Amino acid sequence: MTTRRDLDLLSLVRLRCGEAIAILALGALLSCSDSNRNSLSSNIPEPTSQVATTWHFSDVTSGSGIDFAHTFGDDQFSFILEDTGSGVALIDIDGDRLLDVYFLNGTWVEGVSDPAFRDRRGATNRLYRNLGNLRFADVTEQSRTGDPGYGMGAIVGDYDGDGDEDLYVLNWGPNVLYQNRGDGTFEDVTDVAGVSGPDTIAGQRKWSVNGFFFDPDGDGDLDLYIANYLAFDPEFIDPELPEEYPYPGPESYAGQHALLFENQGDGTFRDISEASGLDAFPGKTMGAALADFDEDGSSEIFEAVDDMQNYLFRPSPEGWNELAESASVAFNKDGAPMASMHGSCGDYDADGSIDVFVPDLARGCLYRNLGNLQFEEKTDSAGLGAILDGSGAWGSHFADFDNDTHLDLLVVRGGAFDLLAAETDLMFQNLGNGSFADVSATLGSYFQAAHVSRGAAFGDLDNDGDVDIVVSRKDLPATAHVLRNETPPEHHWLGLRLVARRGHSEAIGARVELRIGNQTRVREVQRCGSYLSQNDRRVHFGLGNADSVDELTIRWPSGHVQRVDVASVDHYLEIVEEVASR
């Protein structure tokens, strides 16, 4: 007998198409010749069979004050809209250096949701203020951030340069820009700022899912990039689909192109999507990531696209050039498009170049950066392929979760099309030799239970020096999870909060190199990197057994290079860009 689960897997194959104040003269290192790259590669320690034992995560949700439960306006997936969201955004709303948590929510929608669940109408996003010691308070009402739209993701950044972190909410339907007033409240300035964008793209309601604030033109103001998904029509019936299919998937709809808004420096933006050339690339994008893949001082944009090729955009004076196929990141190892969910960026092999992991609904792809915008697919050789094969991977992130100096990889999972398609989330420990080991079974009870996970955000919620995790779930009752990281106490760490003085203060895109002995580790300042979510923008380095740093160098977004002396470790440093005296 064919079960609902069997139908889910059959549908998956058809619908997803297979797969204190401180800061490296980067100079020549940033162009990274082959000899430099080989030198950096030699810094990788000898292979190890290390297995996480004392390292684990504690699920502290019940005592944290976070009681968020996601709704999609129904009790089963009947449309692709209900299946996809939602995300989590980490934001410091009051400048107290504690990460607050913003959850995106769905809601009951006329013509989409089951009429029997009309009582879920009016559900809103929720904002929780961090009180310290992993205690949170719901401040949605007083902060005025409870957007009632059908929420997907959010973008965090100080777009107006006043020192407060602002919030841009991404919806199926109208998006919302909340300006932080600096007193614990936010104001809806969407229309004033001019970032509502078109109501429709490709003939249907705009469906925004992910994005970021960044400064591609180097004028010192943060511009806004918005990735959009597809032209969803709840009344559309695909005659090409077999009768037993649960509902039309991404191949049944047209894609929607990204939007780019240029910051005018006066609190307003100008839509330059057409002028930039981005409107020529309609994609069914689920996630957009930002990284300087070719180490030339300018960030590229990687778009993880569902049911068609991924995109890789490189800036040029004429606009954005699309290079994914020539860079070998457009398809999976078999040359087929994937059900790509996002691009998680990080230098997992410690060779000085930023690599990309793409979770998808078949097996995922790990693209190793070879330099000069060339990548090679390493999923199987890195030990990920066999474990992820056939799973529904959504949120993911590279971070040194155990503070041993190597970037590990967390993947949260949950099959598509069916609320019963729960899966365990996976932690892959970096073995330091270019490969990973699944250590989920050693990390605590959370990793033993199956969930239908979607978005996940990553940051040090309690400022104790390790990366914690917040996960949004779909399976009913869809309560969120807050996971406290308990790293081995003998491992040291260093955290950096960068403040730029030339241009936007957040230093998005800054590149940091840290050297311990003959080992060099690279990080970039970014908030994006996980499905529909925004992470801690602070830079985190695990130092292993090292109790000192030999060299720390920053290339700021302005191009200025600054070397910083680090007097001690195991704490956060606020590093302000130096400005030469006149």
Secondary structure, DSSP 8 states (H G I E B T S, - for coil): ---HHHHHHHHHHHHHT---B-----HHHHH--HHHHHHHHTTS--------SS-EEEE-GGGTT---B---SSSS--SHHHHH---EEEE-SSSSS--EEEE------TTTS-GGGGGGTT---EEEEEEETTEEEE-HHHHT----SEEEEEEEE-TTSSSS-EEEEEEES--EEEEE-SSS-EEE-HHHHT----SEETTEE-BEEEEEEE-TT-SSS-EEEEEE-B---TT---TTS-TT-SS--GGGS-BB--EEEEE-SSS-EEE-HHHHTGGG--B-EEEEEEE-TT-SSS-EEEEEEEEE--EEEEEETTEEEE-HHHHT-SS-TTS--EEB---EEE-TT-SSS-EEEE-BSSS-EEEEEEETTEEEE-TTTTT-HHHHTT--EEEEEEE-TTSSSS-EEEEEE--SS-TT--B--EEEEE-SSS-EEE-GGGS-GGGGS-B-EEEEEEE-TT-SSS-EEEEEE-STT-B-EEEEEE--TT-EEEEEEEE-SSS-TT-TT-EEEEEETTEEEEEE--S--BTTBB---SEEEEEET--S-SEEEEE-TTS-EEEE-----SSEEEEE------
